[in-house]
Amino acid sequence: MGKRAQLQKMVKSHIRDLNKRGIDVESVTGGKSLEKLAWNQRTYNNFLEEKRIALSRERKVKQRTNKNGYVFTQKDFNRVKKLQDDYNKKVKSEYNKYKLKFGTPDKTMDKFLKGETVRHLNSGENVQLGESFRKVNLIDRVMEGMDIDYFISMTRERMNDFSMNDVIDDRSTEFNNLYLKAWKEQGQLTDNRIKEILEIYKDMNIIQRSQFNKDMKRTMSWIDSASKNPRLNVDVYYTLKEVMEKQGQRVFIPS
């Protein structure tokens, strides 16, 4: 086989490869015929260089394309990636603060704190944190039609506000203001009993407290309704204390 025929054969192979990759062949060949591309070693080398450039361009586009199919400009990709790196540094820093204050968590708690679902050992009920120490992926949050500048601004604001307290999910103030104070005004609770109830709440671990928080409105509504029914003879303090102590004894495992 002559030299030119060999070059033509290799060009054909490269063109098949370009088609397989979904790359516009004409953007690489410049519309030139097979004969011209394989006329001699120089024209063949020029064709290979154009293919190299096209493949490099394709790799860069793939790197800038997220799971939603959104293709970033290089500038926007760099901006969101920088914010993502900063956010994850903040998350890691806050988690380290948590461990310094509360100690290294066990395996189940560690998974829960990092955003994974855990379930109650007996009932199978699942619990998951709204805010966690999970590693954030901002790149894949961007979708077509989204205002990148607004997204970056709002995300940076959330990052700056984020702290381990968001994860700890201590809603004792809300619990007190919405429910315990009202029962005090009704003569159902005293200051000392409110203090005792809040201590039980704070003694729960984060998983137990998160589940209690999730069910708080429903549970408090049930206790309030039952306490107003004279046939049930329900005492708010003892009922609430029993519910919370049981909650503080619940055991959870990874889902």
N, C-alpha and C positions, 0 to 999 in steps of 0.2 A: 504494500500500500504506500502511495506517495505521501510526501510531507503534507501537501495541501489537503488531501483526502483525510489524513489523520486529524488535522486541525478542524476540518468540517465535522468529523465524527464527535470530537470533544465539544465543539460549540453546540451541537445538537443535544448532547448530554446535559450541558449547563442550562440550556433553554428548558429542557424537561424539568430540571431541578427548580428553576424559577417558577414555572407553572405550578409545580407541586406546592411550592411555598406561598402561592397566591400573589406573587410579585408581578407587576405589569412588565411584561417582557420588552415592550417597545421603549419603555423608559430606560432600559439597560442597553438595548441594541441601537437606539436612536433611529429605528426604522430601517437600518441597513440590512441587506440580504445576507443569507448564510455565506455566500461566496465572498462578499466583501469583508465580513467579520473574520473569515478564515483565509484571507488572501495570502497572508504571510505571518511570521511569528510576531511582528510588531502589531498588526491589526488584531491578532488573537490576544496579545497581552493587554492591549487597550480595552478589549471587550471584558477580559477578566478583571481589570481595575474598575470598570463600571459596575460589574457584578458585586465586587467587594464593597463598593460605596453603597449599593442598593441594600445589601445584606446588613451593613452597619446601620443604615437608616431604619431598616425594619426592626433591628434589635432595640434601637432607641425608642421607637414607637411602642413596641411591646412593653418596654420598661415603664413607659408613661401611660399605659392603659390599665385601668383598674378592673376589678371583678364585675363592675356594672357596665363595662365596655366604654367607659368614659376615657377619652384621650386628652391628657393634660398637655398644655404647652410646657416647654422645658422650664420656663420661669415659674409657672404656677405649681408644677410638680416639686420644684426645689423649695418653694415657700411652704407648701403643705407638709412635705417631708421634714423640713426643719422644725415646724410646729409639732409634728408627731414625735420627733426625737425629744424636744423640750418637754412635751406633755409626759412622756414615759419616764423621763428623768424625775419629774415632779412626783409622779405616782410612786416610783421606787423610793424616793426620799421620804414620802409620807408613810410608806409601809415600814421603812426602817425606824421612823419615829414611833410607830405603833408597837413594833417589837421591843424597842427600848423601854416603853412604858408598861406593856402588858406581858412581855416575854415572847419567846418563839412559840408560835401556835402548833398544835398537833396537825397531823395530815389532813383530817377532815376540815378543821377550821381554816387551814391554809388554803385549801381548795375553795372553800366558801368565800373567804376574804378576796380571792382572786376572781370572783364572779361566777364560779361553777355552782350548779344546783346540788343541794343535799336533800336527803329525805328523812322523815321521821322513821325510826327503827320499826315501830309497830304499825302505825297507820299508813305509811307510804306517802304521806303528804310531802310535797316538794316545797322548798324554800330557796329563794335566790335574792341576793342583794340588788338594790337599784343602783347604788354607787359602790364601786369596789376598787380593789387594787389591780384589776385586770389590765394587761398591756393594751393600749389603745391602738387602733388601726384607722387613722384618719384618711389615708389614701382611698380606701374602699368605701368610705362614707359619701364621697362626692358622686353626684348623679348629674345626668344631662339636664341643662336648664338651671342649675344651681348657681347662685351668685357667689363666686369664689371669695371675693373680698369680704362679703358679709359672713360667710362660713368661717373664714379665718378669724375675723374679729370676734364673733360670738364664741368660737371654740377657745380662743386665747383668754377671753373673759372667764369662761368656765374653768380653764386650767388654773388661772390665777386664784380663783376662789376655792379650788379643790383642797381639802385637807382630810386627815385621817378621821376627823369628827363626822364627816359625811358618811363614812363607811361604818363607823361605830353605831350610827343610827339611833342615838339617844334622843327619844321624843318624850322625855319625862315632863318637860315644860308644857308641851301640848296635852299630854295625858292629864296633868294637874289642872290646867286652865279649862279644858273642855269638859272634864268629867268630875274629878275629885272635888274641886271648889264648889261645883253645883250641888253635890251631895252634902258638902259641909253646910251650905246655906239651907238645905232641907233638913238639917239635923241628923243626917245619916252617918256622917263622919266627923271626927274631931281632928284637931291639928296633929296630935300624937299619932293617931291612926293613919292619917295621910302620910306622915313622915315614915311610918313603918311600911306602908304600901309602896312608896317610892324607893325605899331601900331594897325591897324585894325585887322591884323592877330593875334597879341598877346592878343587883347581884346576878341577874341572868347573864349567860354568855351571849355573844352577838347573834348566834343562830336562834337561840330561844327568844331573844328580844325581838328579832326581826319578824319571827312568826307571830309573836304577840302583837307587834305593831300592825302587821297585815290584817289581823282579825280584830284589832282594837275596837273599831266602830261597831261591828256586829256584836262583839262580846259585851261591851258596855251598854248597848241598846237592850240586849237580852236581860242583863242584870237590872237595869233601870225599870224595864217593863215588869219583870217578875216581882220587884220590890214594891210596886204599886198595886199588885194584885193581892187583896187581903186573904184570899183562899190559899195562897202559896206560902205565906208567912216567911218571906225571904229577907234575910238581913244583909244589907249591902256590904258591910265590912267583912263579915265571915265568908260570904259567898265570893267576893272579889279576892280575898286573901287565899282561899282554897284554889280558885282558878289559877292565880298567879304562881302559887307554890307548885302546883302540878306542872305548869309550864316550865318552871325552873328546874324540873327533874327530867324533862324530856331528853331523849338521846337521839342524835342524828348521825347519819352515815352518808358517804358519797353516793350519789345516784348512779 
